[in-house]
Amino acid sequence: MTEEEKDKLRAAKVDVTARLAAMDIDRYRLPEVDSRLDEYVRMVAADPDGHNLWEQLAVLRFFGMIDKYGINLTEVQLFFDFYESLYFPGKSGHQRYKLTPVQAFQFASIFAFWEDGRRVVREVVLYVPRKFSKTTSTASLAIYDVLYGDANAECYTGANSSDQAKKCFDVIRGCFRRLDPKERRYTVNEQQIKSRRRDRSAFAQCLTANARTKDGLNASTVIMDEFSQAKDSELLTVLTTSMGVRENPLTAIITTASDVFDGPFYEMLQGYKAVLLGEYEDDTVFAHLFEPDIDDAEDDERTWYKVHPHLGVTVSINFYRQEYKKALRDGAEAMLAFRTKLLNVYAENEQRSWISSTLARHISKPMAIDALRGRPDAMVAIDLSESDDFSAVTLGIYDAAGKIFNFHTAYFFPAGALPGHPNEKLYRTWADRGYLHLTDGDVIDYAAIVNYVLYLNQHARILGIGYDPWKSQEVINMLAASGAGNVIKGIRQTYGTFTAPVESFEHGAKTGHIFINDNPINAYCFGNAVLDSDRLENCKPIKRKHTQKIDGVITKLMCLRLFIDYER
């Protein structure tokens, strides 16, 4: 995205915020429709930092639709009552659910507006992260149509794969089995639900992109699930072009972001955004889009609440915290999944090689801790394994006279975890040559780490000890008990934290101002690392693959971060 495009979105955010703030919401008398609808629009208007641009624009557009068409109170309330009468699958079996404020807004936006006896909105897109319950709630649209729509209603659930298409259809099936357990009025099987009434031939059916026959369709409701993953729009086109004779057709596209930029939905998404921005007029479209605003950091919990309207309802903040932690830990594919599925932004793997193993060997030189003279000022960083892999401790020393950073990294591994380990042979070779310290037991011996840091302090004056707050508490407690409490500092493992150290390390390595100890594990770690950037162009090394190790890279950068932040 160009800076001009970013500035355009920033300006749109300022504009819609001002327009919503100036809106006389009272005059729309929304509590007469439903208090939750009123609650939602007021919440969006009052808290621009908590709601993204597209969400704000959808609310502003909603008021414009009321001004133009009025609001059909009866149709909205009929659907609300219907929805809350259904039994949907949940953790405790099938149960009824009350509409949340955001759901009340979504369904009101679909059913509120009518002109000449026809529903205005005919195309719906819900672009939300995983765990919103979008598939479950959208299934109600098909159930409603089969029960109360045209006598010959045809409702289709579709997706790129049969498994995905069945998710929505299975919800529909479950609801019908609760409504008609003895199948007196409807037959229910794996592929279709069909009316048995003489006066109604309505049915719901599951279709996939590779369905053999899609001829002779006359769709009234179409639900396309996870459409962002589709490679083409053939199924959607066949279904929507079959709706020509319907009075009130409805197409609902429900999806989370993906990495499929060359599929149909990515371009469609740009069209929906253009409608919300007012660049195109199309009242038949209701688009509710959730993604971060242009300057939102992906590691900020406020961003997570902004992109997920049901955070704290259908999914917990702890789930997001754990998934982000896993993404930081597990490398490129895991971070891509976090961005697309939970942050709801289109993303692809764009990692590039950073410090090659060749360059790492080039900047390596012998460094003996015992050979240090004068107890120079230093920083230490610790990266602990979570279970049975190696941990790293780096000592960083700055030579002010030569403007040179020297980094010495030691690696530790539990001896009991070696037998049968995928890297057993390699790790034993390193251990035999003195490059890898084996500790007692099956898991890392934290005492050995603490004792090594205390040993380092005998030869250098440690000004700061950096650690990952997620996974180092026991070691930190032991260090604090040893008298190091005043120099311990947690270093968040975020992209923003690492950007400056990454740039400084790369420049120093290429200009002869950074050197590392001649341990081959260092080159191994650098060879496993690729540089990844977040949405704000902050950068951080991550693993090429989940199984690879980059601990020695991270601890060196943590040391550099401590130097950057140090105040004398």
Secondary structure as GFF3:
##gff-version 3
##sequence-region A 1 568
A	DSSP	alpha_helix	3	21	.	.	.	ID=ss1
A	DSSP	three_ten_helix	25	28	.	.	.	ID=ss2
A	DSSP	three_ten_helix	30	32	.	.	.	ID=ss3
A	DSSP	alpha_helix	35	46	.	.	.	ID=ss4
A	DSSP	three_ten_helix	48	50	.	.	.	ID=ss5
A	DSSP	alpha_helix	53	69	.	.	.	ID=ss6
A	DSSP	alpha_helix	73	83	.	.	.	ID=ss7
A	DSSP	beta_strand	88	90	.	.	.	ID=ss8
A	DSSP	beta_strand	93	95	.	.	.	ID=ss9
A	DSSP	alpha_helix	101	111	.	.	.	ID=ss10
A	DSSP	beta_strand	114	115	.	.	.	ID=ss11
A	DSSP	beta_strand	118	119	.	.	.	ID=ss12
A	DSSP	beta_strand	123	127	.	.	.	ID=ss13
A	DSSP	alpha_helix	134	148	.	.	.	ID=ss14
A	DSSP	beta_strand	154	159	.	.	.	ID=ss15
A	DSSP	alpha_helix	162	179	.	.	.	ID=ss16
A	DSSP	beta_strand	186	188	.	.	.	ID=ss17
A	DSSP	beta_strand	192	195	.	.	.	ID=ss18
A	DSSP	beta_strand	203	208	.	.	.	ID=ss19
A	DSSP	beta_strand	221	225	.	.	.	ID=ss20
A	DSSP	three_ten_helix	227	229	.	.	.	ID=ss21
A	DSSP	alpha_helix	234	240	.	.	.	ID=ss22
A	DSSP	three_ten_helix	241	243	.	.	.	ID=ss23
A	DSSP	beta_strand	250	255	.	.	.	ID=ss24
A	DSSP	alpha_helix	264	276	.	.	.	ID=ss25
A	DSSP	beta_strand	285	289	.	.	.	ID=ss26
A	DSSP	alpha_helix	301	307	.	.	.	ID=ss27
A	DSSP	alpha_helix	317	330	.	.	.	ID=ss28
A	DSSP	alpha_helix	332	337	.	.	.	ID=ss29
A	DSSP	pi_helix	338	342	.	.	.	ID=ss30
A	DSSP	beta_strand	352	353	.	.	.	ID=ss31
A	DSSP	alpha_helix	357	362	.	.	.	ID=ss32
A	DSSP	beta_strand	364	365	.	.	.	ID=ss33
A	DSSP	three_ten_helix	369	371	.	.	.	ID=ss34
A	DSSP	beta_strand	377	383	.	.	.	ID=ss35
A	DSSP	beta_strand	391	399	.	.	.	ID=ss36
A	DSSP	beta_strand	404	414	.	.	.	ID=ss37
A	DSSP	three_ten_helix	415	417	.	.	.	ID=ss38
A	DSSP	alpha_helix	424	432	.	.	.	ID=ss39
A	DSSP	beta_strand	436	439	.	.	.	ID=ss40
A	DSSP	alpha_helix	446	459	.	.	.	ID=ss41
A	DSSP	beta_strand	461	467	.	.	.	ID=ss42
A	DSSP	alpha_helix	473	479	.	.	.	ID=ss43
A	DSSP	pi_helix	480	484	.	.	.	ID=ss44
A	DSSP	three_ten_helix	485	487	.	.	.	ID=ss45
A	DSSP	beta_strand	488	490	.	.	.	ID=ss46
A	DSSP	alpha_helix	495	511	.	.	.	ID=ss47
A	DSSP	beta_strand	514	517	.	.	.	ID=ss48
A	DSSP	alpha_helix	520	528	.	.	.	ID=ss49
A	DSSP	beta_strand	529	533	.	.	.	ID=ss50
A	DSSP	beta_strand	539	543	.	.	.	ID=ss51
A	DSSP	alpha_helix	551	565	.	.	.	ID=ss52
###
